[in-house]
Amino acid sequence: MTHLVLVATIRAPIFVAEGRMPLKVLLANAPNPTANGNASNYACYPHIGIIQLATAIRDTFGDQVEARVVDGGISNTAEVQRKVREFGPDLVGVSALTPTYGEALKIADTAKQVGARVVLGDDHAGFFPELILANRPCVDYVVANDVGETPFVELVGALLSGGPVSDVSSLVHRQGEAIVSNAAPRYALAERNTIPDLAFIRDELDVYARNYREQFGHLHDHTVRPVTVNNARGCENGYKRCTYCSIADLTVNTGEPSGFWKAVETYNREFGINLFFEVYDSFTASPRYVDALIDATPRHIRRRIDNGELEVMVYARALGLTKRNNVDKCRRLGVTRVNIGLDAADPEMLEAQRKNKTTDATNLEAIRLLNKAGISVHASYIAGAPGERPQTLDRTIEGIRRMLGEVELSSVEFSRFIPLPNSPAWDLLVDHEKPSFFKSSTEIDAYLADLDITLTPEKRAELRERFGEQDLLDIDELAAAWAENFTHITEDYALQRIAEVDRLVMAHNVRTGNNVG
């Protein structure tokens, strides 16, 4: 995911020899290897994180740096590699998620061939920084912090000055034969935010707008130019995250409300952006922040929202939407579409996915409230949660059928369950002995026993050997191993039922899709 976050002042002055050529920096978002155009939001929005990094180093160092960005979401790996060769950068930064990490390594190899240093960031890099440096000589550094802008600025400063990287916060790097992890502080977004400058991708904005129009243009009566904004992050379910959730840090961390509205105003005025997707992990996680956003809305922005000229899209949890008049607050903020992870319509599967008191009735109530407020809904479901059976999938599919008949949905995404690092599912698959999100292996065994699942010590050892201590993971292999060992269905059966739902959804003239992977 992308983040708009703080940039701190460099701790020491940067000295550059007079007449020295600028440091050439290329920032890339690694492409999805499956080119998954079926994902409901795929390539509809810029990867705002790499643009934010480019803006941060330009604002800090001026003409001492020359920064470019390449978004693999609207390209492919070969195209990114070509741009690396043409630009000849001194530093290449690559954003890598678990499904895109293999492509990130290909870009890193190309960067090393042209003599660049390589730094990886984003979720997957943060999961395995030491392992990546141990296994991948093409990678020089890893930024291991969910808020990576300050470390990146500090790294560029160190490279410009020729100084050591030992003071670069959150940086994992080699020091002789050793791999060293620098201190990784937690940064508060409220201290300082940098608004990504869309001038870095001015020529590509029409590509995103066209992709959005092809998938969601029918939801609007005017031409839409979309962008993501990330002025806040975190989730109210962070203390007991959903089984599949692999987001690095779910601590609620909010920027200044004025920063959100400044981004809206700047993007609309300078680039014609009129749809703002705030990718806060759960918009209902901080009621005070939502109230502060409402209070800080500039009057001229309020008028444009009321006239339907500006729209906002958010993620939210169904349970949160049913409380504190949150749906009305969304409407007042200009929210016209909400993404909700409904996940299942079967109570056993909702409990297995740790949905924290959310029920099928809660999900339906939330969508009814949104519909009544004139807000459309993107609903996502998962096939193959822990303990999934044919009967539980039947109930979920029947729930989707019922929901399609009772409420209006803009899109429905039904995806297979994939266990990712830094999730409770990873505890079940790999980290049984030293879990991160369950209290103990005993708790894991009891959780699985309630789902009629038991794994032998030999099977656990096999899974650890296959997936533990591996920095490069095969998503299809993960999905197959998960279905075989942690559900009562096969992966093929899950995919068949997903295809059945796709046909059902399309018959209702609703957009469908599935997640990357």
Salt bridges, closest charged atoms under 4 A:
ASP59 OD1 - ARG58 NH2 2.95
GLU66 OE2 - ARG68 NH2 3.57
GLU79 OE2 - ARG82 NH2 2.37
GLU79 OE2 - LYS83 NZ 3.98
GLU86 OE2 - ARG82 NH1 2.38
GLU103 OE2 - LYS106 NZ 3.15
ASP122 OD2 - HIS47 NE2 3.97
ASP140 OD2 - LYS112 NZ 2.84
ASP146 OD1 - HIS3 NE2 3.61
ASP146 OD2 - ARG233 NH1 2.95
GLU154 OE2 - ARG11 NE 3.73
ASP197 OD2 - ARG58 NH1 2.64
ASP206 OD1 - ARG225 NH1 2.46
ASP221 OD1 - HIS222 ND1 2.91
ASP249 OD2 - ARG186 NH2 3.31
GLU265 OE2 - HIS300 NE2 2.91
GLU270 OE2 - ARG269 NH2 3.33
ASP291 OD1 - LYS329 NZ 2.87
ASP306 OD1 - ARG302 NH1 3.64
GLU309 OE1 - ARG304 NE 2.81
GLU311 OE2 - HIS220 ND1 3.07
GLU311 OE2 - HIS222 NE2 2.94
ASP328 OD1 - ARG331 NH2 2.67
ASP343 OD2 - LYS355 NZ 2.77
ASP346 OD1 - ARG395 NE 2.32
ASP360 OD2 - ARG402 NH2 2.37
ASP394 OD1 - ARG497 NH1 2.81
GLU398 OE1 - ARG401 NE 3.49
GLU406 OE1 - ARG368 NH2 2.64
GLU413 OE1 - HIS378 NE2 3.99
GLU433 OE2 - HIS432 ND1 2.75
ASP445 OD1 - HIS432 NE2 2.84
ASP452 OD2 - ARG389 NH2 3.86
GLU462 OE1 - LYS459 NZ 3.08
GLU462 OE2 - ARG466 NH1 3.59
ASP471 OD2 - ARG136 NE 2.69
ASP476 OD1 - ARG416 NH2 2.53
GLU477 OE2 - ARG466 NH2 3.19
GLU491 OE2 - ARG416 NH1 2.49
GLU500 OE1 - ARG497 NE 2.84
